Amino acid sequence: MASLAARIDAATPPGRDRAVDGLRALAILGVVVGHWLVMALTVAGDGSLSVTSPLVDLPALAPASWVLQMLGLFFLVGGYTSARGLARAGDYRSWLRTRLVRLARPVAAVAAALAVALPLAALAGVPAGTLRTAVVLVAQPMWFIGIYAAVTALTPVAVALDRRLGAYAALPALAVVAVVDLLRYGPWQDAVPSWVGLVNLLPGWSFAYLLGVAWAHGRIGRRGAALLAAGGLALGLLLVWRFGYPVSMVGVPGDGRTNAHPPSLLVLALAAFQCGLAIALRERIDAFLRRPARWAAVALTNLHAMTIFCWHQVALVTVSTVALAFAPTGLPGLHDPPSTPAWLWYRLAWFPVYVAVLLGCVVSARRAENPRRGGASSRSIGVARVPDRELLTLEPVGYGSPSG
């Protein structure tokens, strides 16, 4: 591993912006850890697995979602790398086609795997309820890919807004979400159709992306980043304490309101805080990632980022389903109701198993996603095979060209 880290560090171009890659890797890992913590699979009366959330009985865990919900960082990095990548590419159509293909390949791979695995599991006697749960858990996060693809396709619009409004280019998106929230939650909410909230989808997730475009063009410095972080934190606290927004950044079964789907103004407040903090700490993050071992971990995570995202729920369902076959009464942290703090510690103890299964999925899926890679030009590195040319470019699959 030390040799691998040294090779990756030596192959990294001197101008590579390691902080941006570090933020992307952090955002992806936040999604994975968050889903593994809030998705509890319990055994129903017919022996199948159904989904619940520890936040139902342990609401004190809700503030942790402010740390683990890092999609704002992901869109910030997406806007940053897309603005720079499009400027270098020049040709919008080929640039967009390349990025959409990189987004689509991992999705197609996991969809094909499910199409084969689900009938086989049914023949093996896995309950239909468990199969439905697996489909929902794997498919549910894919909404994010569709939104990210749409926002990426609108990069020229984001660049045009940045040229006209500068650092304030994200304010129109913020204003739209604020108006829609006022309609949804104001005194007249009973007269407002439920579909109005869907208007927030595009501007809500474009907010941090627009900040990333402005960051790429040098519109946001340290002072602006500090103001952004302070403003986001102040707005978030105000929305929770004064206007009754739910504390949790993820949906809680049984709650009438949710911040995430579609995004509420609180999601944008959290994104502003996280993005401002990230921009302010950019130099420190870059210095932290100068250690070869740390940088290698970030580089390899970015290399497989989209695959990790698409398969992490498969790892969760696989571990729970296989374990239930050997322990029909269930195991702590896997199948018991998440109603006590002890459940959390048991669930954390299962994380190494989740990681091992996810690693196996990633290694298997990468060859299917990139059929022309590998072969004689690849070198064996640990348990994975990483083509030499990928070590030279360290291009994060699915998320734009190298920044720097």
Secondary structure, 3 states (H helix, E strand, C coil): CHHHHHHHHHHCCCCCCHHHHHHHHHHHHHHHHHHHHHCEEEECCCCCEEEECCCCCCHHHHHHHHHHCCHHHHHHHHHHHHHHHHHHHCCHHHHHHHHHHHHHHHHHHHHHHHHHHHHHHHHCCCCHHHHHHHHHHHHHHHHHHHHHHHHHHCHHHHHHHHHHHHHHCCHHHHHHHHHHHHHHHCCCHHHCCHHHHHHHHHHHHHHHHHHHHHHHCCCCCHHHHHHHHHHHHHHHHHHHHCCCCCCCCCCCCCCCCCCCCCCCHHHHHHHHHHHHHHHHCHHHHHHHCCCHHHHHHHHHHHHCHHHHHHHHHHHHHHHHHHHHHHCCCCCCCCCCCCCCHHHHHHHHHCHHHHHHHHHHHHHHHHHHHCCCCCHHHEEEECCEEEEHHHHHHCCCCCCCCCCC
